[in-house]
Amino acid sequence: MKKEFYNVIGVMSGTSLDGVDLAHIEFEIKQNQWSFKILESETVPYNSDWVNKLKTAVDFSKENLEILNRNYTQLLSKIIVDFIEKYQIINLNAVCSHGHTILHQPQNGFTLQIGNLPEITILTKQKIVCDFRIQDVQLGGQGAPLVPIGDRILFSKYDYCMNLGGFSNVSFEENNQRIAFDISPVNTVLNFYANQLGLNYDNKGQISKTGKINTELLNELNAFEFYQKKHPKSLGFEFVKESVLPLIEQFDISIEDKLHTFTEHIAWQTALALPTKKGSLFITGGGAYNDFLISRIQHYLPEMKLIIPEKKILEFKEALIFALLGVLKLRDEINVLSSVTGAKEDHSSGYIYP
């Protein structure tokens, strides 16, 4: 008989490089209905050395990637152990860890999340469920996005669930199937230009707001082939590095204008991505704090009710859902939907290190 109660930690590091998100969560399942409670949660920021390594790792050699993976697994293990000790967490069923995406090339049958080496279970002295993307790519899927099954199970009362992180993604029900895909880059680009001003990010979009739209740049951004593709589809940092930033850099305009134009681009693509423009849109991720971006999304979706949840869910939803993916893996139940990723079949993805 399967358990009804789970005590787990979800661990997530996103492409915006804010740091490692950890959330201690209790899940309960009764009569096929899941409920959850987020107890302690924390984001542990990366130091500047790690931010630089993770930003540039896309160009590392195979040998240097292996060294990075070992070092990052040790870093992640220490962060997890410190979190457990700080909050005196006991009787865990598992730590469910996403790791950090360095390379994502599903078209080449390849994706790499570092921090998922087997020694993580020895270093943390915990059961680990991790590496949720590889099997999906091996089954012909995009390996992303993985959060939509959590949207379906935990947040089904909303018409759309959108995360505004390093990239934006959306999920929704269509013809009794969960549909989801990446929409566009968000903080991978906005933070890049905020960094040039000596800031970690553009607080509430206040700098973006002072700029002007460059129509030619906006049109060229909107013309990228990715936006014409049908789902399933996903984005990696390679797209930003090889396509988006080189295009923006062709324009001799102020950083404020670049930020304003790209914010408009995000809002426009968000509106285009939603098949119906009415209902409720549940927004999480760091981009939900960008008031200017939210106002531009509302501008293009005037009949949509935008819902931004309490801080714990807003900031830790991905850690929450990777915790759920881990629990579903422990139960040997489906945690990745082929309707979302394009894989051959629904499956139970991830590795368990006992």
MARSELO-928077 format. One record per residue (C-alpha): residue in three letters; chain; x, z, y. Coordinates in Angstrom, 1 decimal, padded with zeros to 4 digits. Layout:
N
['Ala'; 'A'; [X; Z; Y]]
...
This chain:
354
['Met'; 'A'; [000.0; 000.0; 000.0]]
['Lys'; 'A'; [001.3; -001.0; 003.4]]
['Lys'; 'A'; [002.0; 001.6; 006.1]]
['Glu'; 'A'; [-000.4; 002.2; 009.0]]
['Phe'; 'A'; [002.1; 003.7; 011.4]]
['Tyr'; 'A'; [005.5; 002.5; 012.6]]
['Asn'; 'A'; [008.2; 004.1; 014.8]]
['Val'; 'A'; [010.6; 001.5; 016.0]]
['Ile'; 'A'; [012.8; 000.4; 018.9]]
['Gly'; 'A'; [012.6; -003.1; 020.3]]
['Val'; 'A'; [015.8; -004.6; 021.9]]
['Met'; 'A'; [015.9; -007.7; 024.0]]
['Ser'; 'A'; [018.5; -009.5; 026.3]]
['Gly'; 'A'; [017.1; -012.4; 028.2]]
['Thr'; 'A'; [018.7; -015.4; 029.9]]
['Ser'; 'A'; [018.3; -013.9; 033.4]]
['Leu'; 'A'; [021.2; -011.5; 032.4]]
['Asp'; 'A'; [019.5; -008.4; 033.9]]
['Gly'; 'A'; [020.8; -006.3; 031.0]]
['Val'; 'A'; [019.6; -005.1; 027.6]]
['Asp'; 'A'; [016.0; -004.0; 027.5]]
['Leu'; 'A'; [015.2; -001.2; 025.0]]
['Ala'; 'A'; [011.7; 000.2; 024.3]]
['His'; 'A'; [010.8; 003.0; 021.8]]
['Ile'; 'A'; [007.4; 002.1; 020.5]]
['Glu'; 'A'; [004.8; 003.5; 018.1]]
['Phe'; 'A'; [002.6; 000.9; 016.4]]
['Glu'; 'A'; [-000.6; 001.7; 014.5]]
['Ile'; 'A'; [-002.7; -000.7; 012.4]]
['Lys'; 'A'; [-006.3; 000.2; 011.5]]
['Gln'; 'A'; [-008.8; -002.2; 010.1]]
['Asn'; 'A'; [-006.5; -005.1; 010.9]]
['Gln'; 'A'; [-006.4; -004.1; 014.6]]
['Trp'; 'A'; [-003.0; -003.3; 016.1]]
['Ser'; 'A'; [-002.4; -000.8; 018.9]]
['Phe'; 'A'; [000.8; 000.4; 020.5]]
['Lys'; 'A'; [002.3; 003.0; 022.7]]
['Ile'; 'A'; [005.5; 002.5; 024.7]]
['Leu'; 'A'; [007.3; 005.8; 024.8]]
['Glu'; 'A'; [010.8; 005.7; 026.4]]
['Ser'; 'A'; [012.1; 002.4; 027.9]]
['Glu'; 'A'; [015.2; 001.5; 029.7]]
['Thr'; 'A'; [017.2; -001.5; 030.9]]
['Val'; 'A'; [021.0; -001.1; 030.5]]
['Pro'; 'A'; [022.6; -003.5; 033.0]]
['Tyr'; 'A'; [025.7; -005.5; 032.1]]
['Asn'; 'A'; [028.9; -005.0; 034.0]]
['Ser'; 'A'; [030.2; -008.0; 036.0]]
['Asp'; 'A'; [032.7; -008.9; 033.2]]
['Trp'; 'A'; [029.9; -009.2; 030.6]]
['Val'; 'A'; [027.7; -011.1; 033.0]]
['Asn'; 'A'; [030.5; -013.6; 033.5]]
['Lys'; 'A'; [031.2; -013.9; 029.8]]
['Leu'; 'A'; [027.6; -014.5; 028.9]]
['Lys'; 'A'; [027.2; -017.0; 031.7]]
['Thr'; 'A'; [030.2; -019.1; 030.6]]
['Ala'; 'A'; [029.9; -018.7; 026.8]]
['Val'; 'A'; [028.1; -022.0; 026.5]]
['Asp'; 'A'; [031.5; -023.6; 027.0]]
['Phe'; 'A'; [033.4; -021.4; 024.6]]
['Ser'; 'A'; [035.3; -022.7; 021.5]]
['Lys'; 'A'; [034.0; -021.8; 018.1]]
['Glu'; 'A'; [036.8; -019.3; 017.7]]
['Asn'; 'A'; [036.0; -017.6; 021.1]]
['Leu'; 'A'; [032.3; -017.5; 020.3]]
['Glu'; 'A'; [033.1; -015.6; 017.1]]
['Ile'; 'A'; [035.2; -013.1; 019.0]]
['Leu'; 'A'; [032.4; -012.8; 021.6]]
['Asn'; 'A'; [029.8; -012.2; 018.9]]
['Arg'; 'A'; [031.9; -009.4; 017.3]]
['Asn'; 'A'; [032.5; -007.7; 020.7]]
['Tyr'; 'A'; [028.9; -008.1; 021.8]]
['Thr'; 'A'; [027.6; -006.7; 018.5]]
['Gln'; 'A'; [029.8; -003.6; 019.2]]
['Leu'; 'A'; [028.5; -003.4; 022.8]]
['Leu'; 'A'; [024.9; -003.7; 021.6]]
['Ser'; 'A'; [025.4; -001.1; 018.9]]
['Lys'; 'A'; [026.7; 001.4; 021.4]]
['Ile'; 'A'; [023.8; 000.8; 023.8]]
['Ile'; 'A'; [021.3; 001.3; 020.9]]
['Val'; 'A'; [023.1; 004.5; 019.8]]
['Asp'; 'A'; [023.2; 005.9; 023.3]]
['Phe'; 'A'; [019.5; 005.2; 023.8]]
['Ile'; 'A'; [018.6; 007.0; 020.6]]
['Glu'; 'A'; [020.8; 010.0; 021.5]]
['Lys'; 'A'; [019.6; 010.1; 025.1]]
['Tyr'; 'A'; [015.9; 010.3; 024.1]]
['Gln'; 'A'; [016.6; 012.2; 020.9]]
['Ile'; 'A'; [014.6; 009.7; 018.8]]
['Ile'; 'A'; [014.2; 010.5; 015.2]]
['Asn'; 'A'; [012.6; 009.1; 012.0]]
['Leu'; 'A'; [012.9; 005.5; 013.0]]
['Asn'; 'A'; [011.6; 002.8; 010.7]]
['Ala'; 'A'; [013.8; 000.2; 012.2]]
['Val'; 'A'; [015.6; -001.2; 015.3]]
['Cys'; 'A'; [014.3; -004.7; 016.0]]
['Ser'; 'A'; [016.8; -006.6; 018.0]]
['His'; 'A'; [016.7; -010.1; 019.4]]
['Gly'; 'A'; [020.4; -010.3; 020.4]]
['His'; 'A'; [021.4; -012.6; 023.3]]
['Thr'; 'A'; [021.0; -016.4; 023.2]]
['Ile'; 'A'; [024.2; -018.3; 023.9]]
['Leu'; 'A'; [023.4; -021.8; 022.5]]
['His'; 'A'; [019.9; -023.2; 021.9]]
['Gln'; 'A'; [019.9; -026.8; 020.6]]
['Pro'; 'A'; [016.9; -027.1; 018.2]]
['Gln'; 'A'; [017.2; -030.9; 018.4]]
['Asn'; 'A'; [020.5; -030.5; 016.7]]
['Gly'; 'A'; [019.2; -027.9; 014.2]]
['Phe'; 'A'; [021.2; -025.1; 015.9]]
['Thr'; 'A'; [020.6; -021.9; 017.8]]
['Leu'; 'A'; [022.9; -018.9; 018.3]]
['Gln'; 'A'; [021.9; -015.4; 019.2]]
['Ile'; 'A'; [025.0; -013.1; 019.4]]
['Gly'; 'A'; [024.8; -009.4; 018.5]]
['Asn'; 'A'; [023.2; -009.9; 015.1]]
['Leu'; 'A'; [026.2; -009.5; 012.9]]
['Pro'; 'A'; [025.5; -007.3; 009.8]]
['Glu'; 'A'; [027.9; -004.5; 011.0]]
['Ile'; 'A'; [025.3; -003.6; 013.6]]
['Thr'; 'A'; [023.5; -001.6; 010.9]]
['Ile'; 'A'; [026.7; 000.4; 010.1]]
['Leu'; 'A'; [027.6; 001.0; 013.7]]
['Thr'; 'A'; [024.0; 002.2; 014.6]]
['Lys'; 'A'; [023.3; 003.9; 011.2]]
['Gln'; 'A'; [019.8; 002.4; 011.4]]
['Lys'; 'A'; [017.8; -000.2; 009.5]]
['Ile'; 'A'; [018.0; -003.4; 011.7]]
['Val'; 'A'; [015.6; -006.4; 011.8]]
['Cys'; 'A'; [017.2; -009.2; 013.8]]
['Asp'; 'A'; [018.0; -012.9; 014.2]]
['Phe'; 'A'; [014.4; -014.1; 014.5]]
['Arg'; 'A'; [015.1; -017.7; 015.5]]
['Ile'; 'A'; [017.5; -019.3; 012.9]]
['Gln'; 'A'; [015.0; -019.7; 010.1]]
['Asp'; 'A'; [012.5; -021.4; 012.3]]
['Val'; 'A'; [015.1; -024.0; 013.5]]
['Gln'; 'A'; [016.0; -024.5; 009.8]]
['Leu'; 'A'; [012.3; -025.3; 009.1]]
['Gly'; 'A'; [012.4; -028.0; 011.8]]
['Gly'; 'A'; [011.0; -025.8; 014.6]]
['Gln'; 'A'; [012.1; -025.1; 018.2]]
['Gly'; 'A'; [013.0; -021.5; 017.4]]
['Ala'; 'A'; [011.1; -020.7; 020.6]]
['Pro'; 'A'; [009.0; -019.3; 022.0]]
['Leu'; 'A'; [008.5; -016.4; 019.6]]
['Val'; 'A'; [006.5; -014.1; 021.8]]
['Pro'; 'A'; [003.1; -015.9; 021.3]]
['Ile'; 'A'; [002.2; -014.2; 018.1]]
['Gly'; 'A'; [002.5; -010.9; 020.0]]
['Asp'; 'A'; [000.3; -012.3; 022.7]]
['Arg'; 'A'; [-002.3; -013.1; 020.1]]
['Ile'; 'A'; [-002.2; -009.7; 018.4]]
['Leu'; 'A'; [-001.7; -007.4; 021.4]]
['Phe'; 'A'; [-003.0; -009.3; 024.5]]
['Ser'; 'A'; [-005.8; -011.5; 023.2]]
['Lys'; 'A'; [-008.2; -010.5; 026.0]]
['Tyr'; 'A'; [-006.3; -012.8; 028.5]]
['Asp'; 'A'; [-006.8; -016.5; 028.6]]
['Tyr'; 'A'; [-003.2; -017.2; 029.2]]
['Cys'; 'A'; [000.0; -015.0; 028.8]]
['Met'; 'A'; [003.0; -016.1; 030.9]]
['Asn'; 'A'; [006.5; -014.6; 031.1]]
['Leu'; 'A'; [008.6; -015.3; 034.2]]
['Gly'; 'A'; [012.1; -014.6; 033.0]]
['Gly'; 'A'; [015.2; -016.7; 032.9]]
['Phe'; 'A'; [012.7; -019.4; 032.0]]
['Ser'; 'A'; [008.9; -019.3; 032.1]]
['Asn'; 'A'; [006.8; -019.7; 029.0]]
['Val'; 'A'; [003.1; -019.6; 028.4]]
['Ser'; 'A'; [000.8; -019.1; 025.4]]
['Phe'; 'A'; [-002.9; -019.5; 024.9]]
['Glu'; 'A'; [-005.5; -020.3; 022.2]]
['Glu'; 'A'; [-006.7; -023.9; 021.7]]
['Asn'; 'A'; [-008.9; -025.0; 018.8]]
['Asn'; 'A'; [-008.2; -021.7; 017.0]]
['Gln'; 'A'; [-004.5; -022.3; 017.2]]
['Arg'; 'A'; [-002.0; -020.4; 019.3]]
['Ile'; 'A'; [-000.2; -022.9; 021.6]]
['Ala'; 'A'; [002.9; -022.0; 023.5]]
['Phe'; 'A'; [005.9; -023.6; 025.1]]
['Asp'; 'A'; [008.6; -023.2; 027.8]]
['Ile'; 'A'; [007.5; -024.4; 031.2]]
['Ser'; 'A'; [010.5; -024.4; 033.5]]
['Pro'; 'A'; [013.7; -022.6; 034.5]]
['Val'; 'A'; [012.9; -019.6; 036.8]]
['Asn'; 'A'; [015.5; -016.8; 037.3]]
['Thr'; 'A'; [018.4; -018.8; 035.8]]
['Val'; 'A'; [018.2; -020.9; 038.9]]
['Leu'; 'A'; [016.8; -018.5; 041.5]]
['Asn'; 'A'; [019.4; -015.8; 040.6]]
['Phe'; 'A'; [022.2; -018.4; 040.7]]
['Tyr'; 'A'; [021.6; -019.1; 044.4]]
['Ala'; 'A'; [020.9; -015.4; 045.2]]
['Asn'; 'A'; [024.3; -014.7; 043.7]]
['Gln'; 'A'; [025.9; -017.1; 046.2]]
['Leu'; 'A'; [024.5; -014.9; 048.9]]
['Gly'; 'A'; [026.1; -011.8; 047.3]]
['Leu'; 'A'; [022.8; -010.6; 045.9]]
['Asn'; 'A'; [021.7; -010.0; 042.3]]
['Tyr'; 'A'; [018.4; -011.6; 043.0]]
['Asp'; 'A'; [016.1; -012.6; 045.8]]
['Asn'; 'A'; [014.0; -009.4; 046.3]]
['Lys'; 'A'; [010.3; -010.3; 046.3]]
['Gly'; 'A'; [011.3; -013.9; 047.2]]
['Gln'; 'A'; [011.9; -012.9; 050.8]]
['Ile'; 'A'; [014.9; -015.3; 051.2]]
['Ser'; 'A'; [013.0; -018.2; 049.5]]
['Lys'; 'A'; [010.2; -017.7; 051.9]]
['Thr'; 'A'; [012.4; -018.3; 054.9]]
['Gly'; 'A'; [013.5; -021.8; 053.7]]
['Lys'; 'A'; [011.8; -025.2; 053.8]]
['Ile'; 'A'; [010.7; -027.6; 051.1]]
['Asn'; 'A'; [013.0; -030.6; 050.6]]
['Thr'; 'A'; [010.5; -033.1; 049.4]]
['Glu'; 'A'; [013.0; -035.5; 047.9]]
['Leu'; 'A'; [014.6; -032.7; 045.8]]
['Leu'; 'A'; [011.2; -031.4; 044.8]]
['Asn'; 'A'; [010.2; -034.9; 043.6]]
['Glu'; 'A'; [013.4; -035.3; 041.6]]
['Leu'; 'A'; [013.0; -031.9; 040.0]]
['Asn'; 'A'; [009.5; -032.7; 039.0]]
['Ala'; 'A'; [010.6; -036.0; 037.5]]
['Phe'; 'A'; [012.8; -034.4; 034.7]]
['Glu'; 'A'; [011.9; -035.9; 031.3]]
['Phe'; 'A'; [011.3; -032.4; 029.8]]
['Tyr'; 'A'; [008.1; -032.0; 031.9]]
['Gln'; 'A'; [006.6; -035.2; 030.4]]
['Lys'; 'A'; [007.2; -034.1; 026.8]]
['Lys'; 'A'; [004.3; -032.7; 024.7]]
['His'; 'A'; [004.6; -029.3; 023.2]]
['Pro'; 'A'; [006.2; -027.8; 021.2]]
['Lys'; 'A'; [009.2; -027.7; 023.5]]
['Ser'; 'A'; [011.7; -025.2; 024.6]]
['Leu'; 'A'; [014.6; -024.8; 027.1]]
['Gly'; 'A'; [018.1; -023.4; 026.9]]
['Phe'; 'A'; [020.7; -022.7; 029.6]]
['Glu'; 'A'; [022.3; -026.0; 028.8]]
['Phe'; 'A'; [019.4; -027.7; 030.6]]
['Val'; 'A'; [020.1; -025.7; 033.8]]
['Lys'; 'A'; [023.8; -026.2; 033.6]]
['Glu'; 'A'; [023.8; -029.9; 032.8]]
['Ser'; 'A'; [020.8; -031.2; 034.6]]
['Val'; 'A'; [019.1; -028.8; 037.1]]
['Leu'; 'A'; [022.1; -027.3; 039.0]]
['Pro'; 'A'; [024.0; -030.7; 039.3]]
['Leu'; 'A'; [020.8; -032.3; 040.8]]
['Ile'; 'A'; [020.3; -029.5; 043.3]]
['Glu'; 'A'; [024.0; -029.6; 044.3]]
['Gln'; 'A'; [023.6; -033.2; 045.3]]
['Phe'; 'A'; [021.6; -032.1; 048.3]]
['Asp'; 'A'; [023.4; -030.8; 051.4]]
['Ile'; 'A'; [020.8; -028.2; 052.3]]
['Ser'; 'A'; [020.8; -024.5; 052.9]]
['Ile'; 'A'; [020.6; -022.0; 050.0]]
['Glu'; 'A'; [017.3; -020.8; 051.6]]
['Asp'; 'A'; [015.9; -024.4; 051.3]]
['Lys'; 'A'; [017.2; -024.7; 047.7]]
['Leu'; 'A'; [015.4; -021.4; 046.8]]
['His'; 'A'; [012.2; -022.4; 048.6]]
['Thr'; 'A'; [012.1; -025.9; 047.0]]
['Phe'; 'A'; [012.8; -024.5; 043.5]]
['Thr'; 'A'; [010.1; -021.8; 043.9]]
['Glu'; 'A'; [007.7; -024.6; 044.8]]
['His'; 'A'; [008.8; -026.5; 041.7]]
['Ile'; 'A'; [008.2; -023.5; 039.4]]
['Ala'; 'A'; [004.7; -023.0; 040.8]]
['Trp'; 'A'; [003.8; -026.7; 040.6]]
['Gln'; 'A'; [005.0; -026.9; 037.0]]
['Thr'; 'A'; [003.1; -023.7; 036.1]]
['Ala'; 'A'; [-000.2; -025.2; 037.3]]
['Leu'; 'A'; [000.5; -028.5; 035.5]]
['Ala'; 'A'; [001.2; -026.7; 032.3]]
['Leu'; 'A'; [-002.2; -024.9; 032.0]]
['Pro'; 'A'; [-004.9; -027.1; 030.4]]
['Thr'; 'A'; [-007.7; -025.4; 032.3]]
['Lys'; 'A'; [-007.2; -024.0; 035.8]]
['Lys'; 'A'; [-009.7; -021.1; 035.5]]
['Gly'; 'A'; [-009.7; -017.7; 033.7]]
['Ser'; 'A'; [-007.1; -015.0; 033.5]]
['Leu'; 'A'; [-003.4; -015.4; 033.6]]
['Phe'; 'A'; [-001.4; -012.3; 032.4]]
['Ile'; 'A'; [002.1; -012.4; 034.0]]
['Thr'; 'A'; [005.1; -010.4; 032.9]]
['Gly'; 'A'; [008.9; -010.6; 033.3]]
['Gly'; 'A'; [011.1; -010.1; 036.3]]
['Gly'; 'A'; [009.6; -013.1; 038.2]]
['Ala'; 'A'; [006.4; -011.1; 038.5]]
['Tyr'; 'A'; [008.1; -009.1; 041.2]]
['Asn'; 'A'; [008.7; -012.2; 043.2]]
['Asp'; 'A'; [005.8; -012.0; 045.6]]
['Phe'; 'A'; [006.5; -015.4; 047.2]]
['Leu'; 'A'; [006.6; -017.1; 043.8]]
['Ile'; 'A'; [003.3; -015.4; 042.7]]
['Ser'; 'A'; [001.7; -016.5; 046.0]]
['Arg'; 'A'; [002.7; -020.1; 045.3]]
['Ile'; 'A'; [001.3; -020.0; 041.8]]
['Gln'; 'A'; [-001.9; -018.6; 043.1]]
['His'; 'A'; [-002.0; -021.4; 045.7]]
['Tyr'; 'A'; [-001.9; -024.1; 043.0]]
['Leu'; 'A'; [-004.3; -022.1; 040.8]]
['Pro'; 'A'; [-006.9; -020.8; 043.3]]
['Glu'; 'A'; [-009.6; -020.2; 040.6]]
['Met'; 'A'; [-007.3; -018.3; 038.2]]
['Lys'; 'A'; [-007.2; -014.5; 038.2]]
['Leu'; 'A'; [-003.5; -013.4; 038.1]]
['Ile'; 'A'; [-003.0; -010.1; 036.4]]
['Ile'; 'A'; [000.3; -008.2; 036.7]]
['Pro'; 'A'; [000.3; -005.1; 034.4]]
['Glu'; 'A'; [001.9; -001.7; 034.7]]
['Lys'; 'A'; [005.7; -001.5; 035.0]]
['Lys'; 'A'; [006.3; -000.6; 031.3]]
['Ile'; 'A'; [004.6; -003.6; 030.0]]
['Leu'; 'A'; [005.7; -005.9; 032.8]]
['Glu'; 'A'; [009.4; -005.2; 032.3]]
['Phe'; 'A'; [009.4; -004.5; 028.5]]
['Lys'; 'A'; [006.9; -006.8; 027.0]]
['Glu'; 'A'; [009.5; -008.9; 025.3]]
['Ala'; 'A'; [011.2; -005.8; 023.8]]
['Leu'; 'A'; [007.7; -004.7; 022.7]]
['Ile'; 'A'; [006.9; -008.0; 021.0]]
['Phe'; 'A'; [010.3; -008.3; 019.3]]
['Ala'; 'A'; [009.6; -004.8; 018.0]]
['Leu'; 'A'; [006.3; -006.1; 016.6]]
['Leu'; 'A'; [008.0; -009.2; 015.1]]
['Gly'; 'A'; [010.4; -006.8; 013.3]]
['Val'; 'A'; [007.5; -004.7; 012.0]]
['Leu'; 'A'; [005.7; -007.8; 010.7]]
['Lys'; 'A'; [008.9; -008.8; 009.0]]
['Leu'; 'A'; [009.1; -005.4; 007.3]]
['Arg'; 'A'; [005.6; -006.0; 006.1]]
['Asp'; 'A'; [006.6; -009.5; 004.9]]
['Glu'; 'A'; [003.8; -010.9; 007.1]]
['Ile'; 'A'; [003.9; -014.0; 009.3]]
['Asn'; 'A'; [005.7; -013.5; 012.6]]
['Val'; 'A'; [006.3; -017.1; 013.7]]
['Leu'; 'A'; [003.6; -019.6; 014.2]]
['Ser'; 'A'; [004.2; -023.3; 013.4]]
['Ser'; 'A'; [001.6; -024.3; 016.0]]
['Val'; 'A'; [003.9; -022.8; 018.6]]
['Thr'; 'A'; [007.4; -023.9; 017.4]]
['Gly'; 'A'; [006.6; -027.1; 015.5]]
['Ala'; 'A'; [008.1; -025.7; 012.2]]
['Lys'; 'A'; [006.9; -027.0; 008.9]]
['Glu'; 'A'; [004.9; -023.8; 008.2]]
['Asp'; 'A'; [004.1; -020.4; 009.5]]
['His'; 'A'; [006.7; -017.9; 008.2]]
['Ser'; 'A'; [008.1; -014.4; 008.3]]
['Ser'; 'A'; [011.4; -014.8; 010.1]]
['Gly'; 'A'; [014.4; -012.6; 010.7]]
['Tyr'; 'A'; [016.9; -010.7; 008.6]]
['Ile'; 'A'; [016.7; -007.1; 007.5]]
['Tyr'; 'A'; [019.9; -005.1; 007.3]]
['Pro'; 'A'; [019.1; -001.9; 005.4]]
